[in-house]
Amino acid sequence: MLEYIVECYPDEELLVPCGLDDAVIGIDENSMRLIYSVSKCIEILMKDMDREKAVDFFEFNVCGGYVGERTPIWCDDDF
């Protein structure tokens, strides 16, 4: 998905968190912010740690930080 978005918007500066490319599920065209699946982010992080640590790491180090107006959108899709 990320490759497709980059191809569609070659002139945009997209903020791409390291290692989470496979968790991209879309883009908000109004703000040009990438949209990430929280459940996919957790799955990716669980390759290196257990679920509890992955959730803590994600909440504190990934979605917990504001990095400007292009900060990604985190879609909580784990119903």
N, C-alpha and C positions, 0 to 999 in steps of 0.2 A: 504494500500500500504506500509506504513512504517513497519508494522510487517513482511510483505513478504520480504522486503529489508533487514531487520535485520536478518531474518532467512537465507537469501542467502549469507550474508557477516558477519558471526558471529565474525570474528576476527578483523573487522574494527571498528575504533573509529569514529562514525558518529556524527556530530554536529546537535542536534535536538532542535530548539527553542521551548520553553515552550508554550504549548497550541495550537500549529499549526500542530499537527500530521495529521489531516484530510486533510491538504492542500498539502501533499507530492504527487507528481505525477511521480517521478522517481529518478534515480541516474545517475550521470556521472561516468562511470566506469574508465575513465582515471584519474580523480582527486579524485574519491570516495567522491564527494560532492552531497548531497541531492538536488533535484530540487523541488521547491515549486511553486504552482500556486498562482500568486499574487491575482487574483480574489477570489480564495478560502480563502486566508489569510484575505482579506478585509471582506468577508462574516462572517468569524469566529469572527473577531474583532467587527463587527456590532451587535453581540449579547449583547455587553455591552455599545455601543455608536452609535451615528448616523454616516452616511456614511462619511461626511466631516471629522469628528474627527478620524474615523477609518483609512481613507486614510492618514491623517497627522501623526497619531501615527505610522502607518506602515512605511511610508517613513522616518521618523526621528529615530524611536526607533528599528525598525526591519531590514529593508533592508539598512538603512543608515550607519550601523556599520560594520566594518571589524573585524572579530574575529579570524583571522589566515587563514592558507591555506585551512582549511575545511569549510570556510564560505559558507553557502548554495548559490545555484544559484536561483535567483528569475525570474521565467518565466512570463513575462507580457502577459497574455493570454486573456485580456479583449479588444477584438477588437470591 
